[in-house]
Amino acid sequence: MRTNRTRDNSDTNGKSQAVLFLSMARARPGQKSNEPIAIGAQRDLGHGRAHAMNADIVGEFVEMGAAATRWQTRPVVNELLDYLDEHPTIRYVVFPGLHRFSRNHADFVALQRRFEELEVDVVCASGERIVSANEADAFVEHLITAAQSI
């Protein structure tokens, strides 16, 4: 866990630092390039999102062929977490969308808690909001309570 991170984390030009996480569950049939077009589009959106947040992209992690299910079994996610642990000046991770962050509640909460421990904010290039782990848990509890009252 980091102890030297501040909420400002801006460099000398006043910009925060961010890394991109680009991901596709599997390559499209007939795709001949090593990097599908969708990754390029995610990269462009991610750079746009970082620019809107006044952040410089200082790294990029590309995941191909891994389902967004259990983050512990996603090698690139683990590389990203290790990188963030070693680079405390990183303030943001830009994911292409919530669907590439996590696809189930338990995994979402565990992964988001890990980012929170690293004091890194996760944002989506798509504009979707990534809630805190506590907000996610509270939402599920609300849904369960509502379902029980039916």
C-alpha positions as CSV (number, residue, x, y, z in Angstrom):
1,M,0.0,0.0,0.0
2,R,1.2,3.4,-0.9
3,T,2.0,6.0,1.8
4,N,3.5,8.8,-0.3
5,R,0.6,9.6,-2.6
6,T,-1.1,12.9,-2.5
7,R,-4.4,13.8,-4.0
8,D,-2.7,16.4,-6.2
9,N,-0.1,14.2,-7.9
10,S,0.4,16.8,-10.6
11,D,3.8,17.2,-12.3
12,T,5.6,20.4,-12.9
13,N,3.2,21.5,-15.7
14,G,0.2,21.1,-13.4
15,K,-1.1,18.0,-15.1
16,S,-1.9,14.7,-13.4
17,Q,-0.6,11.4,-14.7
18,A,-2.7,8.7,-16.1
19,V,-2.4,5.3,-17.7
20,L,-4.6,3.7,-20.3
21,F,-6.0,0.2,-20.0
22,L,-7.1,-1.0,-23.4
23,S,-8.9,-4.4,-23.7
24,M,-10.8,-6.8,-26.0
25,A,-12.2,-10.1,-24.8
26,R,-11.2,-11.7,-28.1
27,A,-10.0,-10.7,-31.5
28,R,-12.7,-10.5,-34.2
29,P,-12.9,-13.2,-36.8
30,G,-10.7,-12.5,-39.8
31,Q,-8.7,-9.8,-38.0
32,K,-5.2,-9.8,-39.5
33,S,-3.6,-7.0,-37.5
34,N,-1.9,-7.7,-34.1
35,E,-3.9,-4.8,-32.7
36,P,-7.6,-4.7,-33.7
37,I,-9.2,-1.5,-34.7
38,A,-11.2,-1.4,-31.5
39,I,-8.0,-1.0,-29.5
40,G,-7.1,2.0,-31.6
41,A,-10.5,3.5,-31.0
42,Q,-10.2,2.9,-27.3
43,R,-6.8,4.6,-27.3
44,D,-8.2,7.7,-29.0
45,L,-11.1,7.9,-26.5
46,G,-8.8,7.4,-23.6
47,H,-6.5,10.2,-24.7
48,G,-9.5,12.4,-25.1
49,R,-10.7,11.6,-21.6
50,A,-7.3,12.2,-20.1
51,H,-7.0,15.5,-21.9
52,A,-10.5,16.5,-20.6
53,M,-9.2,15.8,-17.0
54,N,-5.9,17.7,-17.6
55,A,-3.9,14.5,-17.4
56,D,-0.9,13.2,-19.4
57,I,-0.9,9.5,-20.4
58,V,2.3,8.1,-19.2
59,G,1.7,4.4,-19.8
60,E,-0.5,1.9,-21.6
61,F,-1.6,-1.6,-20.8
62,V,-3.2,-3.7,-23.6
63,E,-5.2,-6.9,-22.8
64,M,-6.2,-9.2,-25.6
65,G,-8.4,-12.3,-25.2
66,A,-9.2,-12.1,-21.5
67,A,-12.7,-12.0,-20.2
68,A,-13.5,-9.2,-17.6
69,T,-14.5,-11.7,-15.0
70,R,-11.9,-12.4,-12.2
71,W,-9.2,-9.7,-12.1
72,Q,-6.8,-12.1,-10.3
73,T,-6.6,-14.3,-13.4
74,R,-6.1,-11.3,-15.8
75,P,-2.3,-11.0,-16.2
76,V,-2.4,-7.5,-17.7
77,V,-4.6,-6.2,-14.8
78,N,-2.1,-7.6,-12.4
79,E,0.8,-6.0,-14.3
80,L,-1.1,-2.7,-14.1
81,L,-1.6,-3.0,-10.4
82,D,2.1,-3.8,-9.9
83,Y,3.0,-0.8,-12.0
84,L,0.7,1.5,-10.0
85,D,2.3,0.2,-6.8
86,E,5.7,1.1,-8.1
87,H,4.7,4.5,-9.6
88,P,2.9,6.5,-6.9
89,T,2.6,9.6,-9.1
90,I,-0.1,8.0,-11.2
91,R,-3.5,9.5,-10.4
92,Y,-5.9,7.9,-12.9
93,V,-6.5,4.7,-14.8
94,V,-8.6,5.1,-17.9
95,F,-10.6,2.0,-18.9
96,P,-12.5,2.0,-22.2
97,G,-15.8,1.2,-20.3
98,L,-17.3,-0.5,-17.4
99,H,-17.7,-3.7,-19.4
100,R,-13.9,-4.0,-19.6
101,F,-13.4,-3.2,-15.9
102,S,-15.5,-6.0,-14.5
103,R,-18.5,-8.0,-15.4
104,N,-19.7,-9.1,-11.9
105,H,-20.3,-7.4,-8.6
106,A,-17.9,-9.3,-6.4
107,D,-15.0,-8.9,-8.8
108,F,-15.9,-5.2,-9.3
109,V,-15.8,-4.5,-5.6
110,A,-12.6,-6.4,-5.0
111,L,-10.8,-4.7,-8.0
112,Q,-12.2,-1.2,-7.1
113,R,-11.0,-1.7,-3.5
114,R,-7.5,-2.5,-4.8
115,F,-7.5,0.7,-6.8
116,E,-8.7,2.6,-3.8
117,E,-5.9,1.2,-1.7
118,L,-3.5,2.5,-4.3
119,E,-5.3,5.9,-4.2
120,V,-5.9,5.8,-7.9
121,D,-9.1,6.9,-9.5
122,V,-10.6,4.7,-12.2
123,V,-12.4,6.5,-15.0
124,C,-14.1,5.3,-18.2
125,A,-13.3,6.8,-21.5
126,S,-16.9,6.1,-22.4
127,G,-18.1,8.5,-19.7
128,E,-19.6,5.7,-17.5
129,R,-19.2,6.4,-13.8
130,I,-17.1,4.0,-11.8
131,V,-18.5,4.0,-8.3
132,S,-16.6,3.3,-5.1
133,A,-16.6,-0.2,-3.7
134,N,-18.8,1.0,-0.8
135,E,-21.3,2.5,-3.2
136,A,-21.4,-0.7,-5.2
137,D,-22.1,-2.7,-2.1
138,A,-24.7,-0.3,-0.9
139,F,-26.5,-0.5,-4.3
140,V,-26.6,-4.3,-4.2
141,E,-27.9,-4.2,-0.6
142,H,-30.6,-1.8,-1.7
143,L,-31.6,-4.1,-4.6
144,I,-31.8,-7.1,-2.3
145,T,-34.0,-5.2,0.2
146,A,-36.2,-4.0,-2.5
147,A,-36.6,-7.5,-4.0
148,Q,-37.5,-8.9,-0.5
149,S,-40.2,-6.4,-0.1
150,I,-42.0,-7.5,-3.3
